[in-house]
Amino acid sequence: MKIVIVNGSNRKNGATALILTEMYWQLKKYTNVDVQLFHVADLELKYCVGCGSCYKTGKCIYKDDLENLSFCIENADGIILGSPTYASNVSGQTKVIIDRGHFVMEQLLYGKYAISVATYENYGGRDTVKVLNKLLSYSGAKISGEVVVRNKFNRNPLEDIRVKRGVYKKVNRLYKDIVGKRRYIFQNIKHFIVFRIGIKPFVLKKGLQYEGVIKHWEKRNRKG
């Protein structure tokens, strides 16, 4: 079993990072789990320029760390995506990953299980997790759970035993979902509608301009 964790905060010791690191170590306790933790602070990420080349070729024009991150996610069984809240939204680095990560059109997360994590101090944490959940859902993932934590700046959120228990619970849920291939009927119906009515007709109408997207679908058996 492979699980990828992405810390969308530039702070490697901030609240988001501490929660995701705790999840990492909890998953490491399972002998059959290979888990990778990526910090955006360690990655070279260029902004999307909206050229559309990835839709045609299947690859981004930039040869930075994001293509490798997408490859790791593509070959994982589960993903945990976390971001702090900036202006009631995800961080800028997380948005770069969303823009360039081959998620929605290419259906990068089809058949995978996921957890979203959002931290905030004042307001907007729910807005942030909604952004993450929409990305996960539209990209084909089954959302096993979410963690939304209000936390004072520079304080360890895991000092709150309720937060720590919640983290353990979500990690165990993700693991059990992957092992048991849990079906989320409502989520499956929602994604079916999004893909069949929204994404697929649009892509097919574009023809050769979206040839790379269709090849991604074929690789993931996401044609129907």
CYANA upper distance limits for C-alpha pairs under 8 A (distance plus 0.5 A):
  1 MET  CA     32 ASN  CA      6.57
  1 MET  CA     33 VAL  CA      5.27
  1 MET  CA     34 ASP  CA      6.48
  1 MET  CA     76 ALA  CA      7.93
  1 MET  CA     77 ASP  CA      6.73
  2 LYS  CA     33 VAL  CA      6.33
  2 LYS  CA     34 ASP  CA      5.25
  2 LYS  CA     35 VAL  CA      6.25
  2 LYS  CA     75 ASN  CA      8.05
  2 LYS  CA     76 ALA  CA      5.21
  2 LYS  CA     77 ASP  CA      5.80
  2 LYS  CA     78 GLY  CA      7.13
  3 ILE  CA     33 VAL  CA      7.74
  3 ILE  CA     34 ASP  CA      6.84
  3 ILE  CA     35 VAL  CA      5.26
  3 ILE  CA     36 GLN  CA      6.98
  3 ILE  CA     73 ILE  CA      8.45
  3 ILE  CA     76 ALA  CA      5.89
  3 ILE  CA     77 ASP  CA      6.31
  3 ILE  CA     78 GLY  CA      5.14
  3 ILE  CA     79 ILE  CA      6.02
  3 ILE  CA     80 ILE  CA      8.13
  4 VAL  CA     35 VAL  CA      6.28
  4 VAL  CA     36 GLN  CA      5.43
  4 VAL  CA     37 LEU  CA      6.63
  4 VAL  CA     38 PHE  CA      8.19
  4 VAL  CA     72 CYS  CA      7.71
  4 VAL  CA     73 ILE  CA      6.67
  4 VAL  CA     76 ALA  CA      6.98
  4 VAL  CA     78 GLY  CA      6.91
  4 VAL  CA     79 ILE  CA      5.31
  4 VAL  CA     80 ILE  CA      6.81
  5 ILE  CA     20 LEU  CA      7.59
  5 ILE  CA     24 TYR  CA      7.96
  5 ILE  CA     35 VAL  CA      7.95
  5 ILE  CA     36 GLN  CA      6.51
  5 ILE  CA     37 LEU  CA      5.15
  5 ILE  CA     38 PHE  CA      6.61
  5 ILE  CA     79 ILE  CA      6.24
  5 ILE  CA     80 ILE  CA      5.11
  5 ILE  CA     81 LEU  CA      6.49
  5 ILE  CA     82 GLY  CA      8.40
  6 VAL  CA     20 LEU  CA      8.46
  6 VAL  CA     37 LEU  CA      6.46
  6 VAL  CA     38 PHE  CA      5.37
  6 VAL  CA     39 HIS  CA      6.66
  6 VAL  CA     40 VAL  CA      8.00
  6 VAL  CA     79 ILE  CA      8.28
  6 VAL  CA     80 ILE  CA      6.79
  6 VAL  CA     81 LEU  CA      5.54
  6 VAL  CA     82 GLY  CA      6.69
  7 ASN  CA     16 THR  CA      7.42
  7 ASN  CA     17 ALA  CA      6.50
  7 ASN  CA     20 LEU  CA      7.41
  7 ASN  CA     37 LEU  CA      7.96
  7 ASN  CA     38 PHE  CA      6.54
  7 ASN  CA     39 HIS  CA      5.33
  7 ASN  CA     40 VAL  CA      6.69
  7 ASN  CA     81 LEU  CA      7.09
  7 ASN  CA     82 GLY  CA      5.75
  7 ASN  CA     83 SER  CA      6.89
  8 GLY  CA     39 HIS  CA      7.20
  8 GLY  CA     40 VAL  CA      6.15
  8 GLY  CA     81 LEU  CA      7.90
  8 GLY  CA     82 GLY  CA      6.15
  8 GLY  CA     83 SER  CA      5.12
  8 GLY  CA     84 PRO  CA      7.65
  8 GLY  CA     91 SER  CA      7.13
  8 GLY  CA     93 GLN  CA      6.50
  8 GLY  CA     94 THR  CA      5.34
  9 SER  CA     14 GLY  CA      8.16
  9 SER  CA     16 THR  CA      7.26
  9 SER  CA     17 ALA  CA      7.56
  9 SER  CA     39 HIS  CA      7.77
  9 SER  CA     40 VAL  CA      7.00
  9 SER  CA     41 ALA  CA      7.86
  9 SER  CA     82 GLY  CA      8.24
  9 SER  CA     83 SER  CA      6.18
  9 SER  CA     84 PRO  CA      6.50
  9 SER  CA     91 SER  CA      7.16
  9 SER  CA     93 GLN  CA      7.64
  9 SER  CA     94 THR  CA      8.02
 10 ASN  CA     39 HIS  CA      7.77
 10 ASN  CA     40 VAL  CA      6.41
 10 ASN  CA     41 ALA  CA      5.28
 10 ASN  CA     93 GLN  CA      8.06
 11 ARG  CA     17 ALA  CA      7.56
 11 ARG  CA     41 ALA  CA      7.55
 12 LYS  CA     17 ALA  CA      6.01
 12 LYS  CA     18 LEU  CA      8.38
 12 LYS  CA     39 HIS  CA      7.27
 12 LYS  CA     41 ALA  CA      7.61
 13 ASN  CA     17 ALA  CA      6.07
 13 ASN  CA     18 LEU  CA      6.56
 14 GLY  CA     18 LEU  CA      6.62
 14 GLY  CA    154 ASN  CA      7.10
 14 GLY  CA    156 ASN  CA      8.22
 15 ALA  CA     19 ILE  CA      6.85
 15 ALA  CA     84 PRO  CA      8.36
 15 ALA  CA    119 THR  CA      7.22
 15 ALA  CA    151 ASN  CA      7.88
 15 ALA  CA    153 PHE  CA      8.50
 15 ALA  CA    154 ASN  CA      7.77
 15 ALA  CA    155 ARG  CA      7.60
 15 ALA  CA    156 ASN  CA      6.56
 15 ALA  CA    157 PRO  CA      6.55
 16 THR  CA     20 LEU  CA      6.72
 16 THR  CA     82 GLY  CA      6.97
 16 THR  CA     83 SER  CA      6.83
 16 THR  CA     84 PRO  CA      6.57
 16 THR  CA    117 VAL  CA      7.92
 16 THR  CA    118 ALA  CA      7.46
 16 THR  CA    119 THR  CA      6.45
 17 ALA  CA     21 THR  CA      6.37
 18 LEU  CA     22 GLU  CA      6.67
 18 LEU  CA    156 ASN  CA      7.65
 18 LEU  CA    157 PRO  CA      8.13
 18 LEU  CA    158 LEU  CA      8.13
 19 ILE  CA     23 MET  CA      6.86
 19 ILE  CA    157 PRO  CA      7.89
 19 ILE  CA    158 LEU  CA      7.56
 19 ILE  CA    167 VAL  CA      7.91
 20 LEU  CA     24 TYR  CA      6.67
 20 LEU  CA     80 ILE  CA      8.44
 20 LEU  CA     82 GLY  CA      7.75
 21 THR  CA     25 TRP  CA      6.88
 21 THR  CA     37 LEU  CA      8.13
 22 GLU  CA     26 GLN  CA      6.71
 22 GLU  CA    167 VAL  CA      8.38
 23 MET  CA     27 LEU  CA      6.66
 23 MET  CA    167 VAL  CA      7.32
 23 MET  CA    168 TYR  CA      7.81
 23 MET  CA    171 VAL  CA      6.92
 24 TYR  CA     28 LYS  CA      6.74
 24 TYR  CA     35 VAL  CA      7.32
 24 TYR  CA     36 GLN  CA      8.19
 24 TYR  CA     37 LEU  CA      7.42
 25 TRP  CA     29 LYS  CA      7.21
 26 GLN  CA     30 TYR  CA      8.22
 26 GLN  CA    168 TYR  CA      7.75
 26 GLN  CA    171 VAL  CA      7.76
 27 LEU  CA     33 VAL  CA      7.20
 27 LEU  CA     35 VAL  CA      7.47
 27 LEU  CA    171 VAL  CA      7.60
 28 LYS  CA     33 VAL  CA      7.06
 28 LYS  CA     34 ASP  CA      7.86
 28 LYS  CA     35 VAL  CA      7.34
 38 PHE  CA     42 ASP  CA      8.07
 39 HIS  CA     43 LEU  CA      7.46
 40 VAL  CA     44 GLU  CA      8.37
 40 VAL  CA     93 GLN  CA      7.24
 40 VAL  CA     94 THR  CA      8.48
 43 LEU  CA     65 ASP  CA      6.25
 43 LEU  CA     66 LEU  CA      8.11
 44 GLU  CA     64 ASP  CA      6.34
 44 GLU  CA     65 ASP  CA      5.93
 44 GLU  CA     66 LEU  CA      7.95
 45 LEU  CA     64 ASP  CA      6.76
 45 LEU  CA     65 ASP  CA      6.83
 45 LEU  CA     66 LEU  CA      6.73
 45 LEU  CA     93 GLN  CA      8.33
 45 LEU  CA     96 VAL  CA      7.75
 45 LEU  CA     97 ILE  CA      8.44
 46 LYS  CA     62 TYR  CA      7.93
 46 LYS  CA     64 ASP  CA      7.76
 46 LYS  CA     96 VAL  CA      8.00
 47 TYR  CA     96 VAL  CA      6.44
 47 TYR  CA    100 ARG  CA      8.40
 48 CYS  CA     96 VAL  CA      7.35
 48 CYS  CA     99 ASP  CA      6.80
 48 CYS  CA    100 ARG  CA      6.53
 52 GLY  CA     56 LYS  CA      7.58
 53 SER  CA     57 THR  CA      6.58
 53 SER  CA     58 GLY  CA      8.16
 53 SER  CA     59 LYS  CA      7.77
 53 SER  CA     60 CYS  CA      7.08
 53 SER  CA     61 ILE  CA      7.38
 54 CYS  CA     58 GLY  CA      5.19
 54 CYS  CA     59 LYS  CA      5.09
 54 CYS  CA     60 CYS  CA      5.35
 54 CYS  CA     61 ILE  CA      7.73
 54 CYS  CA    102 HIS  CA      8.47
 54 CYS  CA    212 GLY  CA      7.27
 54 CYS  CA    213 VAL  CA      8.39
 55 TYR  CA     59 LYS  CA      8.12
 55 TYR  CA    209 GLN  CA      7.20
 55 TYR  CA    210 TYR  CA      5.20
 55 TYR  CA    211 GLU  CA      7.12
 55 TYR  CA    212 GLY  CA      5.61
 55 TYR  CA    213 VAL  CA      5.82
 56 LYS  CA    208 LEU  CA      7.28
 56 LYS  CA    209 GLN  CA      5.51
 56 LYS  CA    210 TYR  CA      5.10
 56 LYS  CA    211 GLU  CA      5.42
 56 LYS  CA    212 GLY  CA      5.03
 56 LYS  CA    213 VAL  CA      7.38
 57 THR  CA    210 TYR  CA      8.38
 57 THR  CA    211 GLU  CA      7.27
 57 THR  CA    212 GLY  CA      5.08
 57 THR  CA    213 VAL  CA      8.44
 58 GLY  CA    211 GLU  CA      8.17
 58 GLY  CA    212 GLY  CA      4.49
 58 GLY  CA    213 VAL  CA      6.59
 58 GLY  CA    215 LYS  CA      7.94
 58 GLY  CA    216 HIS  CA      7.64
 59 LYS  CA     67 GLU  CA      8.29
 59 LYS  CA    212 GLY  CA      8.19
 60 CYS  CA     67 GLU  CA      7.81
 60 CYS  CA    100 ARG  CA      8.02
 63 LYS  CA     67 GLU  CA      7.40
 64 ASP  CA     68 ASN  CA      8.31
 65 ASP  CA     69 LEU  CA      6.83
 66 LEU  CA     70 SER  CA      6.62
 66 LEU  CA     97 ILE  CA      7.60
 66 LEU  CA    100 ARG  CA      7.94
 66 LEU  CA    101 GLY  CA      7.26
 67 GLU  CA     71 PHE  CA      6.71
 67 GLU  CA    101 GLY  CA      7.82
 68 ASN  CA     72 CYS  CA      6.76
 69 LEU  CA     73 ILE  CA      6.75
 69 LEU  CA    101 GLY  CA      8.46
 70 SER  CA     74 GLU  CA      6.48
 70 SER  CA    101 GLY  CA      6.22
 70 SER  CA    102 HIS  CA      7.58
 71 PHE  CA     75 ASN  CA      6.91
 72 CYS  CA     76 ALA  CA      6.83
 73 ILE  CA     78 GLY  CA      8.39
 73 ILE  CA     79 ILE  CA      7.47
 73 ILE  CA    108 LEU  CA      8.19
 73 ILE  CA    109 LEU  CA      8.23
 74 GLU  CA    108 LEU  CA      6.47
 74 GLU  CA    109 LEU  CA      7.42
 76 ALA  CA    112 LYS  CA      8.07
 77 ASP  CA    111 GLY  CA      8.46
 77 ASP  CA    112 LYS  CA      5.73
 77 ASP  CA    113 TYR  CA      7.13
 77 ASP  CA    178 ILE  CA      7.55
 78 GLY  CA    112 LYS  CA      5.74
 78 GLY  CA    113 TYR  CA      5.15
 78 GLY  CA    114 ALA  CA      5.98
 78 GLY  CA    174 LEU  CA      8.21
 78 GLY  CA    178 ILE  CA      7.91
 79 ILE  CA    112 LYS  CA      7.98
 79 ILE  CA    113 TYR  CA      6.98
 79 ILE  CA    114 ALA  CA      5.31
 79 ILE  CA    115 ILE  CA      7.09
 80 ILE  CA    114 ALA  CA      6.06
 80 ILE  CA    115 ILE  CA      5.24
 80 ILE  CA    116 SER  CA      6.40
 80 ILE  CA    117 VAL  CA      7.89
 81 LEU  CA    114 ALA  CA      8.17
 81 LEU  CA    115 ILE  CA      6.92
 81 LEU  CA    116 SER  CA      5.59
 81 LEU  CA    117 VAL  CA      6.61
 81 LEU  CA    132 LEU  CA      7.93
 82 GLY  CA    116 SER  CA      6.29
 82 GLY  CA    117 VAL  CA      4.77
 82 GLY  CA    118 ALA  CA      6.21
 83 SER  CA     90 VAL  CA      6.26
 83 SER  CA     91 SER  CA      6.71
 83 SER  CA     94 THR  CA      7.17
 83 SER  CA    117 VAL  CA      6.86
 83 SER  CA    118 ALA  CA      5.68
 83 SER  CA    119 THR  CA      7.24
 83 SER  CA    128 THR  CA      8.09
 84 PRO  CA     90 VAL  CA      6.75
 84 PRO  CA     91 SER  CA      6.65
 84 PRO  CA    118 ALA  CA      6.05
 84 PRO  CA    119 THR  CA      5.31
 84 PRO  CA    120 TYR  CA      6.54
 84 PRO  CA    125 GLY  CA      8.45
 84 PRO  CA    128 THR  CA      8.29
 85 THR  CA     89 ASN  CA      5.87
 85 THR  CA     90 VAL  CA      5.84
 85 THR  CA     91 SER  CA      6.83
 85 THR  CA    118 ALA  CA      7.28
 85 THR  CA    119 THR  CA      6.54
 85 THR  CA    120 TYR  CA      5.66
 85 THR  CA    124 GLY  CA      7.05
 85 THR  CA    125 GLY  CA      6.41
 85 THR  CA    128 THR  CA      6.55
 86 TYR  CA     90 VAL  CA      6.49
 86 TYR  CA     91 SER  CA      6.17
 87 ALA  CA    124 GLY  CA      7.72
 88 SER  CA    123 TYR  CA      7.14
 88 SER  CA    124 GLY  CA      4.53
 88 SER  CA    125 GLY  CA      7.07
 88 SER  CA    127 ASP  CA      6.35
 88 SER  CA    128 THR  CA      6.70
 89 ASN  CA    124 GLY  CA      7.35
 89 ASN  CA    125 GLY  CA      8.21
 89 ASN  CA    127 ASP  CA      6.64
 89 ASN  CA    128 THR  CA      5.19
 89 ASN  CA    131 VAL  CA      7.88
 90 VAL  CA     94 THR  CA      6.66
 90 VAL  CA     95 LYS  CA      7.08
 90 VAL  CA    128 THR  CA      5.84
 90 VAL  CA    131 VAL  CA      7.80
 90 VAL  CA    132 LEU  CA      8.42
 91 SER  CA     95 LYS  CA      6.86
 92 GLY  CA     96 VAL  CA      6.87
 93 GLN  CA     97 ILE  CA      7.03
 94 THR  CA     98 ILE  CA      6.76
 95 LYS  CA     99 ASP  CA      6.53
 96 VAL  CA    100 ARG  CA      6.61
 96 VAL  CA    101 GLY  CA      8.47
 97 ILE  CA    101 GLY  CA      5.70
 98 ILE  CA    102 HIS  CA      8.38
 98 ILE  CA    103 PHE  CA      7.46
 98 ILE  CA    135 LEU  CA      8.07
102 HIS  CA    106 GLU  CA      6.03
102 HIS  CA    107 GLN  CA      7.85
102 HIS  CA    108 LEU  CA      6.66
103 PHE  CA    107 GLN  CA      5.98
103 PHE  CA    108 LEU  CA      5.22
103 PHE  CA    109 LEU  CA      7.32
103 PHE  CA    135 LEU  CA      7.99
103 PHE  CA    139 SER  CA      5.81
104 VAL  CA    108 LEU  CA      7.28
104 VAL  CA    135 LEU  CA      7.50
104 VAL  CA    138 TYR  CA      6.26
104 VAL  CA    139 SER  CA      4.79
104 VAL  CA    140 GLY  CA      8.25
105 MET  CA    139 SER  CA      7.82
105 MET  CA    199 ILE  CA      7.16
105 MET  CA    203 VAL  CA      8.46
105 MET  CA    213 VAL  CA      7.07
106 GLU  CA    139 SER  CA      8.11
106 GLU  CA    213 VAL  CA      5.58
106 GLU  CA    214 ILE  CA      7.94
106 GLU  CA    216 HIS  CA      6.13
106 GLU  CA    217 TRP  CA      6.85
107 GLN  CA    138 TYR  CA      8.22
107 GLN  CA    139 SER  CA      5.15
107 GLN  CA    140 GLY  CA      6.29
107 GLN  CA    216 HIS  CA      8.05
107 GLN  CA    217 TRP  CA      7.39
107 GLN  CA    222 ARG  CA      7.97
108 LEU  CA    139 SER  CA      6.42
108 LEU  CA    140 GLY  CA      7.67
108 LEU  CA    216 HIS  CA      8.47
109 LEU  CA    113 TYR  CA      8.39
109 LEU  CA    136 LEU  CA      7.60
109 LEU  CA    139 SER  CA      5.76
109 LEU  CA    140 GLY  CA      5.50
109 LEU  CA    141 ALA  CA      5.44
110 TYR  CA    139 SER  CA      6.81
110 TYR  CA    140 GLY  CA      4.43
110 TYR  CA    141 ALA  CA      5.84
110 TYR  CA    220 ARG  CA      7.66
110 TYR  CA    222 ARG  CA      7.84
111 GLY  CA    140 GLY  CA      6.83
111 GLY  CA    141 ALA  CA      6.33
111 GLY  CA    142 LYS  CA      7.51
112 LYS  CA    140 GLY  CA      7.84
112 LYS  CA    141 ALA  CA      5.49
112 LYS  CA    142 LYS  CA      6.70
112 LYS  CA    178 ILE  CA      8.40
113 TYR  CA    141 ALA  CA      5.95
113 TYR  CA    142 LYS  CA      5.23
113 TYR  CA    143 ILE  CA      6.30
113 TYR  CA    144 SER  CA      6.75
113 TYR  CA    174 LEU  CA      7.32
113 TYR  CA    177 ASP  CA      7.77
113 TYR  CA    178 ILE  CA      7.12
114 ALA  CA    136 LEU  CA      7.70
114 ALA  CA    141 ALA  CA      6.79
114 ALA  CA    142 LYS  CA      6.58
114 ALA  CA    143 ILE  CA      5.30
114 ALA  CA    144 SER  CA      6.14
114 ALA  CA    145 GLY  CA      7.72
114 ALA  CA    174 LEU  CA      7.53
115 ILE  CA    143 ILE  CA      6.36
115 ILE  CA    144 SER  CA      6.23
115 ILE  CA    145 GLY  CA      5.58
115 ILE  CA    146 GLU  CA      5.82
115 ILE  CA    147 VAL  CA      8.13
115 ILE  CA    170 LYS  CA      8.09
115 ILE  CA    174 LEU  CA      7.84
116 SER  CA    129 VAL  CA      6.93
116 SER  CA    132 LEU  CA      6.67
116 SER  CA    133 ASN  CA      6.98
116 SER  CA    143 ILE  CA      8.36
116 SER  CA    145 GLY  CA      7.31
116 SER  CA    146 GLU  CA      5.21
116 SER  CA    147 VAL  CA      6.76
117 VAL  CA    129 VAL  CA      7.14
117 VAL  CA    146 GLU  CA      6.28
117 VAL  CA    147 VAL  CA      5.16
117 VAL  CA    148 VAL  CA      6.41
118 ALA  CA    125 GLY  CA      6.47
118 ALA  CA    126 ARG  CA      8.22
118 ALA  CA    128 THR  CA      6.72
118 ALA  CA    129 VAL  CA      6.05
118 ALA  CA    147 VAL  CA      6.77
118 ALA  CA    148 VAL  CA      5.35
118 ALA  CA    149 VAL  CA      6.93
119 THR  CA    125 GLY  CA      6.49
119 THR  CA    148 VAL  CA      6.28
119 THR  CA    149 VAL  CA      5.31
119 THR  CA    150 ARG  CA      6.34
119 THR  CA    151 ASN  CA      7.40
120 TYR  CA    124 GLY  CA      7.39
120 TYR  CA    125 GLY  CA      5.73
120 TYR  CA    148 VAL  CA      8.49
120 TYR  CA    149 VAL  CA      6.94
120 TYR  CA    150 ARG  CA      5.46
120 TYR  CA    151 ASN  CA      6.56
121 GLU  CA    150 ARG  CA      5.80
121 GLU  CA    151 ASN  CA      5.55
121 GLU  CA    152 LYS  CA      5.91
121 GLU  CA    153 PHE  CA      7.08
122 ASN  CA    150 ARG  CA      7.90
124 GLY  CA    128 THR  CA      6.87
125 GLY  CA    129 VAL  CA      6.87
125 GLY  CA    148 VAL  CA      6.93
125 GLY  CA    149 VAL  CA      7.93
125 GLY  CA    150 ARG  CA      7.85
126 ARG  CA    130 LYS  CA      6.66
126 ARG  CA    148 VAL  CA      7.51
127 ASP  CA    131 VAL  CA      6.97
128 THR  CA    132 LEU  CA      6.99
129 VAL  CA    133 ASN  CA      6.46
129 VAL  CA    146 GLU  CA      8.02
129 VAL  CA    148 VAL  CA      7.58
130 LYS  CA    134 LYS  CA      6.48
131 VAL  CA    135 LEU  CA      6.81
132 LEU  CA    136 LEU  CA      6.72
133 ASN  CA    137 SER  CA      6.41
133 ASN  CA    143 ILE  CA      7.93
134 LYS  CA    138 TYR  CA      6.40
135 LEU  CA    139 SER  CA      6.50
136 LEU  CA    140 GLY  CA      7.03
136 LEU  CA    141 ALA  CA      5.80
136 LEU  CA    142 LYS  CA      8.05
136 LEU  CA    143 ILE  CA      7.68
137 SER  CA    141 ALA  CA      5.77
137 SER  CA    142 LYS  CA      7.16
137 SER  CA    143 ILE  CA      7.60
137 SER  CA    187 GLN  CA      8.02
137 SER  CA    191 HIS  CA      7.10
138 TYR  CA    191 HIS  CA      6.78
138 TYR  CA    194 VAL  CA      7.33
138 TYR  CA    195 PHE  CA      8.15
140 GLY  CA    191 HIS  CA      6.96
142 LYS  CA    184 TYR  CA      7.33
142 LYS  CA    187 GLN  CA      7.21
142 LYS  CA    188 ASN  CA      8.15
143 ILE  CA    187 GLN  CA      8.49
144 SER  CA    170 LYS  CA      7.89
144 SER  CA    173 ARG  CA      7.00
144 SER  CA    174 LEU  CA      6.10
144 SER  CA    177 ASP  CA      7.60
145 GLY  CA    170 LYS  CA      6.54
145 GLY  CA    173 ARG  CA      8.18
145 GLY  CA    174 LEU  CA      8.14
146 GLU  CA    170 LYS  CA      7.85
147 VAL  CA    166 GLY  CA      8.01
147 VAL  CA    167 VAL  CA      7.66
147 VAL  CA    170 LYS  CA      8.29
149 VAL  CA    157 PRO  CA      8.01
149 VAL  CA    163 VAL  CA      7.91
151 ASN  CA    155 ARG  CA      7.29
151 ASN  CA    156 ASN  CA      8.36
151 ASN  CA    157 PRO  CA      6.50
157 PRO  CA    163 VAL  CA      7.33
158 LEU  CA    163 VAL  CA      6.40
158 LEU  CA    164 LYS  CA      5.72
159 GLU  CA    163 VAL  CA      8.34
159 GLU  CA    164 LYS  CA      8.05
160 ASP  CA    164 LYS  CA      6.99
161 ILE  CA    165 ARG  CA      6.59
162 ARG  CA    166 GLY  CA      6.58
163 VAL  CA    167 VAL  CA      6.69
164 LYS  CA    168 TYR  CA      6.88
165 ARG  CA    169 LYS  CA      6.63
166 GLY  CA    170 LYS  CA      6.72
167 VAL  CA    171 VAL  CA      6.71
168 TYR  CA    172 ASN  CA      6.67
169 LYS  CA    173 ARG  CA      6.65
170 LYS  CA    174 LEU  CA      6.70
171 VAL  CA    175 TYR  CA      6.80
172 ASN  CA    176 LYS  CA      6.63
173 ARG  CA    177 ASP  CA      6.48
174 LEU  CA    178 ILE  CA      6.78
175 TYR  CA    179 VAL  CA      6.78
176 LYS  CA    180 GLY  CA      6.32
176 LYS  CA    181 LYS  CA      8.48
177 ASP  CA    181 LYS  CA      5.90
177 ASP  CA    182 ARG  CA      5.44
178 ILE  CA    182 ARG  CA      7.43
183 ARG  CA    188 ASN  CA      8.28
184 TYR  CA    188 ASN  CA      6.52
185 ILE  CA    189 ILE  CA      6.73
186 PHE  CA    190 LYS  CA      6.69
187 GLN  CA    191 HIS  CA      6.65
188 ASN  CA    192 PHE  CA      6.56
189 ILE  CA    193 ILE  CA      6.83
190 LYS  CA    194 VAL  CA      6.79
191 HIS  CA    195 PHE  CA      6.45
192 PHE  CA    196 ARG  CA      6.31
193 ILE  CA    197 ILE  CA      6.06
193 ILE  CA    198 GLY  CA      7.80
194 VAL  CA    198 GLY  CA      5.62
194 VAL  CA    199 ILE  CA      7.02
195 PHE  CA    199 ILE  CA      5.27
195 PHE  CA    200 LYS  CA      6.18
196 ARG  CA    200 LYS  CA      5.90
196 ARG  CA    201 PRO  CA      7.51
196 ARG  CA    224 GLY  CA      8.26
197 ILE  CA    201 PRO  CA      7.03
198 GLY  CA    202 PHE  CA      7.10
199 ILE  CA    203 VAL  CA      6.73
200 LYS  CA    204 LEU  CA      6.64
201 PRO  CA    205 LYS  CA      6.54
202 PHE  CA    206 LYS  CA      7.04
203 VAL  CA    207 GLY  CA      7.36
203 VAL  CA    210 TYR  CA      6.64
203 VAL  CA    213 VAL  CA      8.23
203 VAL  CA    214 ILE  CA      8.40
204 LEU  CA    210 TYR  CA      8.13
206 LYS  CA    210 TYR  CA      6.46
207 GLY  CA    211 GLU  CA      7.15
210 TYR  CA    214 ILE  CA      7.17
211 GLU  CA    215 LYS  CA      6.92
212 GLY  CA    216 HIS  CA      6.90
213 VAL  CA    217 TRP  CA      6.94
214 ILE  CA    218 GLU  CA      6.80
214 ILE  CA    223 LYS  CA      8.33
215 LYS  CA    219 LYS  CA      6.78
216 HIS  CA    220 ARG  CA      6.90
217 TRP  CA    221 ASN  CA      6.27
217 TRP  CA    222 ARG  CA      5.12
217 TRP  CA    223 LYS  CA      6.16
218 GLU  CA    222 ARG  CA      6.67
218 GLU  CA    223 LYS  CA      6.77
